[in-house]
Amino acid sequence: MTDDHCIFCKIITGKIPSRKVHEDEQVFAFHDIAPWAPIHFLIIPKWHLPSMAQLAPEHAGLMGHMMTLAPKLAAQEGCKPYPDGGFRIVVNTGAEGGQEVHHLHMHVMGGPRPWLRG
């Protein structure tokens, strides 16, 4: 279920330290080490899934969980409420999509603008 060469799998198993935001039976969320925004964390599945390109119908529950968890964690981490506040969700897929770590991950970014990127 994990890949010994994947940096995110190593974070999930505790082999690499992280600043944890949330953990449950399906996902692990942690602060990005090179944030682009004042609030920037990642939500990743606890099992190795390389990207959105490998999603299948059996992953619908996981993706629904990640999407519904994102607003809760964004608020917990300090994003102001909608409509004046808010956050951005980004999922890069493949080389042309800007994916650098090949373990599905969702960036959640928010906070006062301007941001470093985006």
Secondary structure as the mmCIF struct_conf table of DSSP 4:
data_model
#
loop_
_struct_conf.conf_type_id
_struct_conf.id
_struct_conf.beg_label_comp_id
_struct_conf.beg_label_asym_id
_struct_conf.beg_label_seq_id
_struct_conf.end_label_comp_id
_struct_conf.end_label_asym_id
_struct_conf.end_label_seq_id
TURN_TY1_P TURN_TY1_P1 ASP A 4 HIS A 5
HELX_RH_AL_P HELX_RH_AL_P1 ILE A 7 ILE A 12
TURN_TY1_P TURN_TY1_P2 THR A 13 GLY A 14
BEND BEND1 LYS A 15 ILE A 16
STRN STRN1 LYS A 20 GLU A 23
BEND BEND2 GLU A 25 GLN A 26
STRN STRN2 VAL A 27 HIS A 31
BEND BEND3 ILE A 33 ALA A 34
BEND BEND4 TRP A 36 PRO A 38
STRN STRN3 ILE A 39 PRO A 45
BEND BEND5 LYS A 46 TRP A 47
HELX_RH_3T_P HELX_RH_3T_P1 MET A 52 GLN A 54
HELX_RH_3T_P HELX_RH_3T_P2 PRO A 57 HIS A 59
HELX_RH_AL_P HELX_RH_AL_P2 ALA A 60 GLN A 76
TURN_TY1_P TURN_TY1_P3 GLU A 77 GLY A 78
HELX_LH_PP_P HELX_LH_PP_P1 CYS A 79 PRO A 81
TURN_TY1_P TURN_TY1_P4 TYR A 82 ASP A 84
BEND BEND6 GLY A 85 GLY A 85
STRN STRN4 PHE A 87 VAL A 90
TURN_TY1_P TURN_TY1_P5 GLY A 94 GLY A 98
BEND BEND7 VAL A 101 HIS A 103
STRN STRN5 MET A 106 GLY A 110
BEND BEND8 GLY A 111 ARG A 113
HELX_LH_PP_P HELX_LH_PP_P2 PRO A 114 TRP A 115
BEND BEND9 LEU A 116 LEU A 116
#
